[in-house]
Amino acid sequence: MHCEVRSTGDTSVISLSGRFVFQSHRSFREAYEQALARSDTRVIKVDFGKVEYLDSAALGMLLLLREKVEADRKTVQLSEVKGVVRQVLEVANFHKLFKITS
């Protein structure tokens, strides 16, 4: 999986592409740590527009991100969530934990 971070104002966007699986943990962690390191970041958006697949490890990584973000009094949003990725997140009840947009 490829991660790219860009920031505008108080929002940092982590754009993901490919398969979001256990092997992605290092690149995902580096991306969100980069976003959290910006003192003016209040919102972190994770862009799933180019994600083909995610597994249970990816769900765990999202929960870890949520914990870190909330500890810093910031918010996290999941954007461009479609298809199989949306189904997996809904089955896992992530719509109750995250703001999810398509």
TORNUTOR-648851 format. One line per field, with one value per atom (N, C-alpha, C): residue in three letters; z, x, y; atom name. Coordinates in nm, 4 decimals, always signed. Atoms other than C-alpha are relative to their C-alpha. Layout:
BEGIN
residu c(ALA|...);
pz c(Z|...);
px c(X|...);
py c(Y|...);
atome c(CA|...);
//
This chain:
BEGIN
residu c(MET|MET|MET|HIS|HIS|HIS|CYS|CYS|CYS|GLU|GLU|GLU|VAL|VAL|VAL|ARG|ARG|ARG|SER|SER|SER|THR|THR|THR|GLY|GLY|GLY|ASP|ASP|ASP|THR|THR|THR|SER|SER|SER|VAL|VAL|VAL|ILE|ILE|ILE|SER|SER|SER|LEU|LEU|LEU|SER|SER|SER|GLY|GLY|GLY|ARG|ARG|ARG|PHE|PHE|PHE|VAL|VAL|VAL|PHE|PHE|PHE|GLN|GLN|GLN|SER|SER|SER|HIS|HIS|HIS|ARG|ARG|ARG|SER|SER|SER|PHE|PHE|PHE|ARG|ARG|ARG|GLU|GLU|GLU|ALA|ALA|ALA|TYR|TYR|TYR|GLU|GLU|GLU|GLN|GLN|GLN|ALA|ALA|ALA|LEU|LEU|LEU|ALA|ALA|ALA|ARG|ARG|ARG|SER|SER|SER|ASP|ASP|ASP|THR|THR|THR|ARG|ARG|ARG|VAL|VAL|VAL|ILE|ILE|ILE|LYS|LYS|LYS|VAL|VAL|VAL|ASP|ASP|ASP|PHE|PHE|PHE|GLY|GLY|GLY|LYS|LYS|LYS|VAL|VAL|VAL|GLU|GLU|GLU|TYR|TYR|TYR|LEU|LEU|LEU|ASP|ASP|ASP|SER|SER|SER|ALA|ALA|ALA|ALA|ALA|ALA|LEU|LEU|LEU|GLY|GLY|GLY|MET|MET|MET|LEU|LEU|LEU|LEU|LEU|LEU|LEU|LEU|LEU|LEU|LEU|LEU|ARG|ARG|ARG|GLU|GLU|GLU|LYS|LYS|LYS|VAL|VAL|VAL|GLU|GLU|GLU|ALA|ALA|ALA|ASP|ASP|ASP|ARG|ARG|ARG|LYS|LYS|LYS|THR|THR|THR|VAL|VAL|VAL|GLN|GLN|GLN|LEU|LEU|LEU|SER|SER|SER|GLU|GLU|GLU|VAL|VAL|VAL|LYS|LYS|LYS|GLY|GLY|GLY|VAL|VAL|VAL|VAL|VAL|VAL|ARG|ARG|ARG|GLN|GLN|GLN|VAL|VAL|VAL|LEU|LEU|LEU|GLU|GLU|GLU|VAL|VAL|VAL|ALA|ALA|ALA|ASN|ASN|ASN|PHE|PHE|PHE|HIS|HIS|HIS|LYS|LYS|LYS|LEU|LEU|LEU|PHE|PHE|PHE|LYS|LYS|LYS|ILE|ILE|ILE|THR|THR|THR|SER|SER|SER);
pz c(+0.0000|+0.0000|+0.0000|+0.0064|-0.0717|+0.0823|-0.0806|+0.1713|-0.0390|+0.0280|+0.0931|+0.0936|-0.0931|+0.3388|-0.0611|+0.0416|+0.2403|+0.1006|-0.1006|+0.4594|-0.0585|+0.0378|+0.4048|+0.1222|-0.1181|+0.6897|+0.1202|-0.1199|+0.9915|-0.0294|+0.0391|+0.7937|-0.0669|+0.0657|+0.7068|-0.0629|+0.0728|+0.4449|-0.0246|+0.0276|+0.4336|-0.1125|+0.1151|+0.0869|-0.0092|+0.0072|+0.0671|-0.1378|+0.1243|-0.2416|+0.0092|-0.0009|-0.2944|+0.1055|-0.1008|-0.0330|+0.1388|-0.1364|+0.3269|+0.0886|-0.0705|+0.5106|+0.1065|-0.1090|+0.7977|-0.0407|+0.0461|+0.5933|-0.0194|+0.0185|+0.5613|+0.1294|-0.1283|+0.9318|+0.0115|-0.0132|+0.9071|-0.0794|+0.0824|+0.6191|+0.0510|-0.0526|+0.7699|+0.1281|-0.1247|+1.1125|-0.0277|+0.0347|+0.9569|-0.0549|+0.0579|+0.7635|+0.1083|-0.1002|+1.0613|+0.1041|-0.0917|+1.2850|-0.0610|+0.0698|+1.0230|+0.0106|-0.0088|+1.0228|+0.1425|-0.1396|+1.4033|+0.0470|-0.0397|+1.4286|-0.0333|+0.0358|+1.2646|+0.1099|-0.1122|+1.5492|-0.0410|+0.0421|+1.3395|-0.0520|+0.0449|+1.2365|+0.1085|-0.0904|+1.3991|-0.0491|+0.0617|+1.1555|-0.0855|+0.0880|+0.9960|-0.0813|+0.0911|+0.6917|-0.0614|+0.0663|+0.5667|-0.1272|+0.1311|+0.1937|-0.0517|+0.0455|+0.0863|-0.1480|+0.1397|-0.2756|-0.0891|+0.0827|-0.4154|+0.0732|-0.0743|-0.1604|-0.0590|+0.0628|-0.3166|+0.1018|-0.0962|-0.0037|+0.1356|-0.1323|+0.3719|+0.0834|-0.0849|+0.6313|+0.1451|-0.1414|+1.0064|+0.0626|-0.0516|+1.0725|-0.0319|+0.0373|+0.8869|+0.0941|-0.0951|+1.1121|+0.1332|-0.1233|+1.4118|-0.0087|+0.0185|+1.2697|+0.0056|-0.0061|+1.2264|+0.1436|-0.1410|+1.5900|+0.0773|-0.0635|+1.7012|-0.0370|+0.0441|+1.4926|+0.0772|-0.0715|+1.6541|+0.1437|-0.1372|+2.0033|+0.0070|+0.0002|+1.9198|-0.0309|+0.0410|+1.7510|+0.1139|-0.1093|+2.0376|+0.1196|-0.1101|+2.2916|-0.0227|+0.0360|+2.1052|-0.0200|+0.0162|+2.1012|-0.1448|+0.1433|+1.7242|-0.0453|+0.0516|+1.5018|-0.1230|+0.1185|+1.2338|-0.0801|+0.0919|+0.9292|-0.1064|+0.1088|+0.6672|-0.1225|+0.1179|+0.3185|-0.1230|+0.1278|-0.0317|+0.0217|-0.0341|+0.1216|-0.0885|+0.0965|-0.1420|-0.0062|+0.0348|-0.2453|+0.1160|-0.0974|-0.0571|+0.1274|-0.1167|+0.1724|+0.0890|-0.0773|+0.2809|+0.0695|-0.0584|+0.3377|+0.1217|-0.1116|+0.5594|+0.1199|-0.1094|+0.7649|+0.0644|-0.0550|+0.8047|+0.0812|-0.0740|+0.9097|+0.1345|-0.1235|+1.1698|+0.0878|-0.0733|+1.2887|+0.0163|-0.0080|+1.2183|-0.0252|+0.0195|+1.1133|+0.1343|-0.1333|+1.4876|+0.0683|-0.0613|+1.5645|-0.0780|+0.0886|+1.2673|-0.0837|+0.1021|+1.0416|-0.1334|+0.1269|+0.7054|-0.1115|+0.1164|+0.3721|-0.1268|+0.1278|+0.0164|-0.1018);
px c(+0.0837|+0.0000|+0.0885|-0.0704|+0.1105|-0.0784|+0.0608|+0.0420|+0.0627|-0.0480|+0.0690|-0.0727|+0.0590|+0.0109|+0.0093|-0.0009|-0.0921|-0.0843|+0.0689|-0.2101|-0.0462|+0.0569|-0.4332|-0.0694|+0.0619|-0.5190|+0.0112|-0.0016|-0.6215|-0.0276|+0.0300|-0.6765|+0.1198|-0.1016|-0.4235|-0.0723|+0.0629|-0.5275|+0.1043|-0.0848|-0.3722|-0.0683|+0.0555|-0.4371|+0.0636|-0.0459|-0.4132|-0.0306|+0.0299|-0.3888|+0.0521|-0.0394|-0.3709|-0.0761|+0.0587|-0.4384|+0.0442|-0.0274|-0.4622|-0.0039|-0.0124|-0.3359|+0.1096|-0.0974|-0.1073|+0.1357|-0.1305|+0.2055|+0.0055|+0.0081|+0.0903|+0.0222|-0.0008|+0.1294|+0.1106|-0.1095|+0.4679|-0.0285|+0.0232|+0.3768|-0.1205|+0.1168|+0.0365|+0.0360|-0.0408|+0.1865|+0.0862|-0.0848|+0.4527|-0.0833|+0.0861|+0.1830|-0.0801|+0.0813|-0.0413|+0.0856|-0.0887|+0.2523|+0.0461|-0.0362|+0.3573|-0.1146|+0.1166|+0.0036|-0.0189|+0.0180|-0.0174|+0.1089|-0.1122|+0.3203|-0.0251|+0.0320|+0.1750|-0.0866|+0.0721|+0.0635|-0.1338|+0.1255|-0.2097|-0.1029|+0.0957|-0.3752|-0.1034|+0.1115|-0.7180|-0.0813|+0.0770|-0.8717|+0.0941|-0.0741|-0.7146|-0.1030|+0.0872|-0.8952|+0.0808|-0.0621|-0.8076|-0.0801|+0.0640|-0.8871|+0.0132|+0.0042|-0.9911|-0.0344|+0.0425|-1.0645|+0.0706|-0.0759|-0.7938|+0.0351|-0.0228|-0.8090|-0.0876|+0.0700|-0.9024|-0.0526|+0.0290|-0.9169|+0.0551|-0.0582|-0.8703|-0.0331|+0.0200|-0.8324|-0.0193|+0.0240|-0.8855|+0.1164|-0.1145|-0.5340|-0.0181|+0.0254|-0.6301|-0.1037|+0.1002|-0.9346|+0.0664|-0.0735|-0.7045|+0.0849|-0.0823|-0.4742|-0.0858|+0.0904|-0.7714|-0.0421|+0.0353|-0.8686|+0.1158|-0.1174|-0.5132|+0.0108|-0.0020|-0.5237|-0.1046|+0.1085|-0.8551|+0.0412|-0.0460|-0.7056|+0.1007|-0.1040|-0.4032|-0.0588|+0.0608|-0.6128|-0.0842|+0.0843|-0.8613|+0.0838|-0.0883|-0.5764|+0.0560|-0.0490|-0.4561|-0.1136|+0.1198|-0.8124|-0.0197|+0.0221|-0.8330|-0.1079|+0.1005|-1.0812|+0.0538|-0.0380|-1.0475|-0.1265|+0.1107|-1.2702|+0.0488|-0.0309|-1.2792|-0.0769|+0.0659|-1.3499|+0.0186|-0.0019|-1.4141|-0.0135|+0.0193|-1.5306|-0.1102|+0.0944|-1.6997|+0.0140|-0.0066|-1.7782|+0.0301|-0.0362|-1.6201|+0.0555|-0.0577|-1.4309|-0.1127|+0.1146|-1.7591|-0.0711|+0.0682|-1.9167|+0.0750|-0.0809|-1.6294|-0.0125|+0.0089|-1.6414|-0.1387|+0.1355|-2.0197|-0.0242|+0.0152|-2.0109|+0.0719|-0.0776|-1.7480|-0.0551|+0.0647|-1.9783|+0.0901|-0.0893|-1.7088|-0.0751|+0.0793|-1.9814|-0.0447|+0.0336|-2.0528|+0.1192|-0.1228|-1.6909|+0.0620|-0.0629|-1.5915|-0.1054|+0.0808|-1.7477|+0.0505|-0.0354|-1.7536|-0.0776|+0.0625|-1.8205|+0.0391|-0.0323|-1.8372|+0.0516);
py c(-0.1172|+0.0000|+0.1240|-0.1279|+0.3535|+0.1023|-0.1070|+0.6433|+0.1325|-0.1354|+1.0116|+0.0960|-0.0968|+1.2974|+0.1386|-0.1401|+1.6479|+0.0775|-0.0809|+1.9307|+0.1316|-0.1280|+2.2311|+0.0561|-0.0609|+2.4616|-0.0909|+0.0837|+2.2568|-0.1472|+0.1372|+1.9340|-0.0660|+0.0826|+1.6658|-0.1181|+0.1095|+1.4106|-0.1079|+0.1160|+1.0645|-0.0764|+0.0703|+0.9228|-0.1383|+0.1378|+0.5453|-0.0560|+0.0699|+0.3268|-0.1422|+0.1410|-0.0475|-0.0783|+0.0891|-0.3151|+0.0443|-0.0438|-0.1956|-0.1250|+0.1270|-0.5052|+0.0095|+0.0026|-0.6075|+0.0566|-0.0459|-0.5366|+0.1518|-0.1455|-0.1735|+0.0774|-0.0694|-0.0966|+0.1048|-0.0967|+0.0770|+0.1276|-0.1191|+0.3084|+0.0794|-0.0702|+0.3895|+0.0750|-0.0648|+0.4645|+0.1232|-0.1140|+0.6895|+0.1153|-0.1040|+0.8764|+0.0716|-0.0701|+0.9424|+0.0708|-0.0718|+1.0339|+0.1325|-0.1237|+1.2896|+0.1007|-0.0889|+1.4322|+0.0515|-0.0407|+1.4379|+0.0955|-0.0852|+1.6113|+0.1470|-0.1389|+1.9243|+0.0601|-0.0595|+2.1485|+0.0615|-0.0628|+2.3143|-0.1003|+0.1012|+1.9847|-0.0250|+0.0284|+1.9481|-0.1196|+0.1082|+1.6971|-0.0836|+0.0905|+1.3915|-0.0764|+0.0740|+1.2552|-0.1125|+0.1143|+0.9093|-0.0237|+0.0102|+0.8965|-0.1429|+0.1389|+0.5444|-0.0124|-0.0001|+0.6409|-0.1013|+0.0934|+0.4122|-0.1294|+0.1244|+0.1302|-0.1092|+0.1124|-0.2027|-0.0998|+0.1061|-0.4169|+0.0407|-0.0154|-0.4022|-0.1225|+0.1173|-0.6759|+0.0428|-0.0302|-0.7020|+0.0770|-0.0768|-0.5693|+0.1481|-0.1395|-0.2505|+0.0611|-0.0498|-0.2170|+0.0333|-0.0252|-0.2445|+0.1258|-0.1198|+0.0224|+0.1260|-0.1145|+0.2561|+0.0296|-0.0200|+0.2011|+0.0626|-0.0609|+0.2823|+0.1478|-0.1395|+0.5995|+0.0799|-0.0691|+0.6935|+0.0316|-0.0228|+0.6525|+0.1143|-0.1036|+0.8687|+0.1371|-0.1262|+1.1361|+0.0582|-0.0487|+1.1588|+0.0433|-0.0396|+1.1745|+0.1408|-0.1335|+1.4866|+0.1000|-0.0848|+1.6302|+0.0433|-0.0224|+1.6012|-0.0969|+0.0929|+1.4214|-0.0713|+0.0771|+1.1568|-0.0290|+0.0286|+1.1072|-0.0961|+0.0915|+0.8335|+0.0484|-0.0570|+0.9675|-0.0875|+0.0730|+0.8329|-0.1506|+0.1409|+0.5033|-0.0568|+0.0571|+0.2872|-0.1513|+0.1418|-0.0696|-0.0925|+0.1024|-0.3581|+0.0629|-0.0673|-0.1216|+0.0520|-0.0503|+0.0421|-0.1158|+0.1161|-0.2997|-0.0523|+0.0503|-0.4145|+0.0941|-0.0968|-0.0935|-0.0019|+0.0040|-0.1171|-0.1268|+0.1254|-0.4832|+0.0091|-0.0170|-0.3874|+0.1137|-0.1104|-0.1021|+0.1223|-0.1154|+0.1565|+0.1307|-0.1210|+0.4014|+0.0585|-0.0491|+0.4291|+0.0665|-0.0515|+0.5215|+0.1147|-0.0971|+0.7374|+0.0713|-0.0654|+0.9952|-0.0560|+0.0644|+0.8147|+0.0673|-0.0638|+0.9874|-0.0741|+0.0659|+0.8584|+0.0960);
atome c(N|CA|C|N|CA|C|N|CA|C|N|CA|C|N|CA|C|N|CA|C|N|CA|C|N|CA|C|N|CA|C|N|CA|C|N|CA|C|N|CA|C|N|CA|C|N|CA|C|N|CA|C|N|CA|C|N|CA|C|N|CA|C|N|CA|C|N|CA|C|N|CA|C|N|CA|C|N|CA|C|N|CA|C|N|CA|C|N|CA|C|N|CA|C|N|CA|C|N|CA|C|N|CA|C|N|CA|C|N|CA|C|N|CA|C|N|CA|C|N|CA|C|N|CA|C|N|CA|C|N|CA|C|N|CA|C|N|CA|C|N|CA|C|N|CA|C|N|CA|C|N|CA|C|N|CA|C|N|CA|C|N|CA|C|N|CA|C|N|CA|C|N|CA|C|N|CA|C|N|CA|C|N|CA|C|N|CA|C|N|CA|C|N|CA|C|N|CA|C|N|CA|C|N|CA|C|N|CA|C|N|CA|C|N|CA|C|N|CA|C|N|CA|C|N|CA|C|N|CA|C|N|CA|C|N|CA|C|N|CA|C|N|CA|C|N|CA|C|N|CA|C|N|CA|C|N|CA|C|N|CA|C|N|CA|C|N|CA|C|N|CA|C|N|CA|C|N|CA|C|N|CA|C|N|CA|C|N|CA|C|N|CA|C|N|CA|C|N|CA|C|N|CA|C|N|CA|C|N|CA|C|N|CA|C|N|CA|C|N|CA|C|N|CA|C|N|CA|C|N|CA|C|N|CA|C|N|CA|C|N|CA|C|N|CA|C|N|CA|C|N|CA|C|N|CA|C);
//
